[in-house]
């Protein structure tokens, strides 16, 4: 059975030299579909109703993931599922990947990864949007979202994609479906923070296989 999990890897980026830690399951096997995920706390940037992150079955084989399902159409509404646990609260240089599937949304159909999350008003986020066909990278400082890099690329609805963000110091590299698609530099948010899943407005996007690698 596929589970949504977060694996922390200590050491260098070279896989051969890294030692994987025990994974943390956000969708634990004892929690039924429709219940909140176990391993993350809900947050909200902007306005609108409180987020409703739930566990759900994502395929016919019993694979389980999470999604934000409130479908609130407020445009400046950005739900977060902030990964819990002491191992995930002190990450500055980090490589994060997640598989996601945009399922529904009229205002937006987006999903993303947030890093260096100080709180729900301060973080970096990379997101892919199936209604706009692009991947974009933002800083969020004091709740103000600022675009600083991006690329137009096909993001198909109802299809699984892989999104990745690697951050070392002020350097950012974004990957999509296994290929690096752009990089950038930004210095607005420094120091350690948490990692989160990210959504927007009425997006219903399913997430599985979230993985985190701690970088030196």
N, C-alpha and C positions, 0 to 999 in steps of 0.2 A: 504494500500500500504506500503510495506517495504521500508524504506529509510536508507541510510547510515548515521549514526549519531554518535556523540561523547557525552557521558554523563559523567559529572564530578561529583564525589561524595566526599564530604568533611567529614572528621572525621575518625573513626576507620574502620578497615577492616570488622568488624562484621556488616552484612547487616542491622540488626535490629536497630542499633544505627546510621546508616549513613543517611544523608539527600541529596537526589539527586538534582542537579541543573538542569536548563533548558538545554535540549540537543541542540547541534549545528549540523545542517545538512550540510554535505559536498555536497550532491546531492539534492539541493533544488528543490521543485516541479515545480518552474517556469523556471528552466533551462532545456532545452531539451537534450536528449541523443546526445553525440558527442561533447558537450561543456565542457570546463574545470570545475572542481569542484569549488564550491563557498568558501569552508571553509579551504582550504589549499594552501600553496605556493610551487611551484616546486623547487627542488634542485637536484644537481648531484654530486656524488662522483666519481672520476676517469675520464675516457675519453669517447668519443663518442658524438652522437648527443644529443641535448637538449631533456629532457623528454617530453612526450606528455600524460599527465594524462587527462582522459575524463570520463564523466558520461556515463553509459550504462545501458540498461535493462538486468537484470540477470535471469528473469524467465518469464513465460507466463502470470503471474498475475500482471505484471507491476512493480515488484520490481526493485529498482534501486541501483546501486553501482558505484564504480570507478575502473579503471584499467589504467596501463601505456601501451600504444599501439604502440609505435614507432617501436618495433621489431628490434632494432639495435643489431647486433651480437657481438659488441665489448665486450670482456670478462670482462675487469676490468671497468665496467660501472654499477653504482648503483643509479638509480633514487629514489628520495625521494618526498613524498607528505607531507609537514610539516604543521601540524595543526595550523591554525591562531587563533588569539584572545588573549586578555590579560589573560584570565583564564587558558590558556594552556602554558604560557611562563615561569612559575616559578614552575616547577614540578621536585622534586628530588626523593622522595619516592613515588612510583606509581605502580598501578596494571592496566595493559592494556590487553584487549582481542579484537580479530577481527575474523570474519569468512572470509575464503578465498577459492577460487577455482582455481587451476592451469589449464589453458586452452590450452596454446600453448607455444612453445619455443624449439629450437633445441640445442642451446648452454646451456641454463638453463630454468627451469620451476619452478621458486621460488617466494616466497612472504614472507614478514616479517614485524616486528614492530621495530621501533627505539625509544629509550628513551634517556633522558638527551642530547638532540640534541642542541649543542651550535651553530653549523653551519653545512654545508654539508660535513665537513671533520672531525668532532669530535662528536661521539655519541656511544652508545651501540646498537646492533641490534641482534634480534633472528630471524632466518629465517628457513622455511621448503622448501625442494627441492624435487619435484616429479620425477626428473630424477636420483637423487642420493639416494632417500629414506632415508633421514636423516633430523634431526632438529639440528641446530648449533647456538651457541652464540658467538658473536664477540665483541671486542672493535675496534673502528675506531678512531685513534689519528693522527692528521695531514694528514689524507687521507690514512694512513697505517692500513689495516684490519688484526687483529690478533685473531685467534680462541683460546678460552679458555675453552669451554665446548661443549658437543654435545652428540647425541645418534642416532644410526641407528634405523629407524622406517618407516613403510610403509606410503608413502604419495601418494595417488592415484590421477591421473589426472582426470579432469572433474567431480570431487566430492567435495562437501563442507566439509571443516575442520574448526576447531577452534584452534587458536594459542593464547597463553597467556604468558605474562612476568610480574612478580612481582619483584620489586627492592626496597629494604630497606637498606640504607647505602651501605655496600659493599657486600650484599647478594642478590643472584639472584635465582629465581625459575621459571622454564619454564613448561608450561602445554600445552598439545596437545589433542584435542578432549575430553576435560573435565577432564583429568587426569594429575597430576604432573608427569613429566617424568625425570627431573634431576634438580639439583641445583649446584651453584658454588659461588665462592667469587672472587671479583676483585676490585682493588682500583685505576685504572688508570684514571677514569673520575669521578669527584666529583662535587657537587653543582647542582643547578637546570638547567633545560633545557626544550625543547619542546618534543613533541611526533610526530612521522611521520609513514606513511606507507612506505614500502621499496620494491624495485624490483631489478632485476639483468639482464643485457645483454638484450636478446630478449624475456625474459619472458613476457607472457600475462597472468596475474593473476587477477581475479576479487575479490574485497573486499567489504564486507557489514558489518553493525552492529559493527563498531568500538566503543569501550567503554573505558573510562578512569576513574579510581578511584584514587583520591589523598589520600595518606597514611600519617600518622603522622611521 
